[in-house]
Amino acid sequence: MLSPDRIPPRAPGQGERYRVELPTDISRVGEVVETVRACCFAEAPPTSRTQFRLCTVVAEAVANAMLYGNDSDPARRVIIDVELAEDRLVISVSDEGDGFDHQHIPQPLDEEAIEATRGRGLFMIHNLADSVQFNDRGNTIWITLPRH
């Protein structure tokens, strides 16, 4: 399993923070998901719904960062930050790619996209997370979920 680095809180009194950094290697997505899950729920087990939501959004965000953001280039890295607040989790996933226009994401339920073989990851993330935000460049996503 990957070993997450503990990083300082953003401000005094805020929750724990962890970072996982790895080269682009799609075969390691499951390992990343398990590492993030272990960081988030070390103190108390989550509901099965929360655990499903976390595992799914992390897998999708990391896979997108590796495949599309970093163009599957093993020389490029993906950084996953986990911030634990009392009532919520904030996970960010960053890649070293050029980014994308997150405001113009095709909807996979549109008639012309319904049979596409890709393009559902961000749709799932948006539907499972409490909040989804991107940086202006489009190479970092912040996903907020409930803690329990």
N, C-alpha and C positions, 0 to 999 in steps of 0.2 A: 504494500500500500504506500502511496505517496505520503510524505511527511509534511504537514502544513507548518508554515512559520507563523509564530504569534507576532502580531504587529501592534504597535501602541494604539490606544483609542484616539479618536479624533479630538476629543475634549475630555477633561477630567470627569470621572463619574459615568462615562458612557461604557457600553458593553464591550465584551471581548471582540477582538478582530484577528482573523487568520488570513494567510495568503498561501496559495498554491501556484507555483509557476512551473511550466513544463514546455518542452518543444512540441511542435505540432506532430501528433501521432494519433490518428483516429482510433487505433486499437486500445488506447488508454482512457477513453471516455468513461467506461464503466468504473475504472479505478478512481478517476476524479470524482465521479458521483458518490462513490462509497466514502471517500475522504471527506468531502463536503458534508455528507450526511452525518458522519461521525463527529465532526466539529459542531454541527448545529444541535445535535441531540444527545450529547455526552451526559448532560445532567438529568434529563427527563425524556422518556420516550414520547414521541409525537403521536397524534392520532394517525390512523392509516391514511386518511385523506391528505393530511399535511405532508406525510412522508412521500406519498405518491406525487403530490404537486411538486415538492422539492426535487425529487429524483428526475422527474420528467423535464422540468424547466432547465435544470443544470445540464442534463444530457443534451438537450436541444441547443442551448446557448453555446456550450463548449464545442459541439459538433459543427455548428454554424461558424464559429470563430476559426476552427481548424480548416474546414473545407472551403468556405467562401471568403472569410476575412484573410486568412493566411494562404489561400490557394494550395492547401496541402503541402506547403513548403516546410520540411523538417528543420530548416535553419531559423524559422520564425517561431516565436514563443506565444503562449497563451497565459494570461494571468487571471486567476480567480481570487477575488477578495470576498470574505465572509464577515459580516458585521452582525453581532448578536445583541439585540436590544431586548428588554424585558418581554415585550409583547410581539416582536416581529424579527424577521431575518431579512437582511439586505445582502444580496449576492450580486457582485459585479463580475462580468467576464469581458476581458479586453484582448484584442488581437493586434498584430503589427501591420495589418493591411491598410488599404486606403480608405476604408469605410464605405458607407452606402447611404442613400437618401431614405432614411427610416420613415419619412412622412408619406412616401409613395410606395407602399408595399402592396403588391397585388393580393387580392383576397382569394384564397384557395376555393371558396365556394362560388365565385363568379363562374358563369357558364363556360367561358373560354379557358378557365384554369381547373375545372373540376376533374379532368382526367390527367392532369400533370403529375409527374412522378416526384416532384419536389415542390417546396414552397409552403409547407404546412407547419414548419417548426415555429416560426414567429407567431403564427396564428394560435398555436397551442399555448405558447408562452403567455400571450396576451389574455387568453381565456382562463388560464390556471392561476396567474399571479394576481395579487391585490393591486400592484402598480408596476408599470414598465416604463423606463425612461432610457434615452440614449444621449450620448454626448453629441455635440454639433457635427463632429467628423463622421460619426456613425460606426466607430470601431470599439465602443464600449457600451454595454447594456447593464442597467441596474434593475434588478428584479426584487420586489418586496413580497414576502409571504408571511403568514402568521407563524408565531414561534411554536404554538402548541396545537 
